[in-house]
């Protein structure tokens, strides 16, 4: 693999859900309703990206009412569920915004995410992402999916853009 690319130029960051925003476990009630568990710290990281002017999008292969609620709670307008071709979805988003692939990043954890991960200007995976995926991304988080990996990547992006220190300092005043 080539040298890791910096997220210093990222203007749009996409995230997978199962295994990234969650730990990848699938929970179902006895009525068949799917339950997802999200990290509040990851959610705050997404809000930090948004406040820095980086658009956050979710592109997931699965659909879930719980995900719809979480995205709405975080103010994420671009939620794409049930997507078979994530790279094509990203390309359509970028075209509507006049952005290039190099200005986009994506965080995924499994083999099906590799086409979009390889198409972006920055790619990341949680510590527990598939081993083959870990070998083909720019950044491997120290934390697992649903357990702080997203927050870590958000802060890495903000640090690379020189914005993190000022954002953290604001909490001290």
Secondary structure, DSSP 8 states (H G I E B T S, - for coil): -------TT-SEEEE-STTTTS-S--EE-TT--EE----HHHHHHHHHHHHTT-EEEEE-SS--HHHHHHHHHHT--EEE-S-S-HHHHHHHHHHHHT--GGGEEEE--SGGGHHHHHHSSEEEE-TTS-HHHHTTSSEE-SS-TTTTHHHHHHHHHHHHTT-HHHHHHGGG-
